Amino acid sequence: MLTVTSLLGDGDTDPTTDRILDAAYRELLDFGVRRVSVDNIAKRAEIARITIYRRFANRDDLLAAVAMREGRRIFDRVDAAIADEAIIEDQLVEGFAAIFHAVRSHPLVKRTLASEPDIAISLLSAQAGPIIGLARDYLASHLAAAQHTRQLAAFDPRPVAELIVRLAASFVLTPESCIPMRTNDDARAFARTHILPMIPSGKKRS
């Protein structure tokens, strides 16, 4: 039996699972988190309910899998955005701007914040452990790679990565701030001013 962890641990899925996740995604966009049901997802995917339950233990696991898949897609976009950046500082600045824009403009995030803000707060805070872990590990892997090339000093990248992830999530949940964060250039400026000093560099910054 496929679980959320085994399913999304390496990003591999089968065609039927993709149909289920696609149907769940569309149901979330159309009806929101509260009104999503496994029955309706099965009807939209044109499969039996038991087919879903062979892959996911319950509705919450299915919705978590949708969120994890969307997270992986966002990270693919971030990788593309920083592909031409050779210096870790530039990667971090462009990566922060890219991921902040991708999350804030994501259709599911926008829909949930607008129509079910209490659920959005829960999903991005109290229930956000798996997503935070995914984002933390993604960022930590990039920091570790920069340590390997001696662009960064030796330190445990995971706590630093988690702090950055949690900071970004707080701006998505509560955009009102004295700190400008409306545009990609705002996010870049924020990253250079506040994110880069959090990361021990392997060289002196000018």
C-alpha angles and dihedrals in degrees: 000000000000117000130193090256097048092039096055100026091094099015094245120139137168124237094258093050089049089053090051093049092045091051092047091050092053091046090053092051093047101041110013130235098294096055099042114114133180089233093059092044090053091050092049092048090044094231136113121271090238089062089061093046091052086064104031127036094215146343094278092055089051093051090046089054090052090052092048092050091050089049091054090049090052091051090052088056091049091050089053091049094054098036093106095045113099099177117076094222090057091045091053094048095047092040093052092049092047097048094042091052093043094052096041093048097040110125094229094048092047093046094048095045090050101044106020107025093160090057091045090054091050094046092049096041124016095026097031098098098110094044093046089048092051093049092043092052092046093053093040090055090056092048091049091051089053089050089053090057090044094244088123132040123248113279138125102276096197100076091044091048092049093051090053092048093049091047092053091047091054091057091050091051096042110025094169105101144134085240112086109240104150101107138038089251089055089053091048092051090048091050093051093046101040111012102047094054088058091063121075106232125215089224138036114272117228 
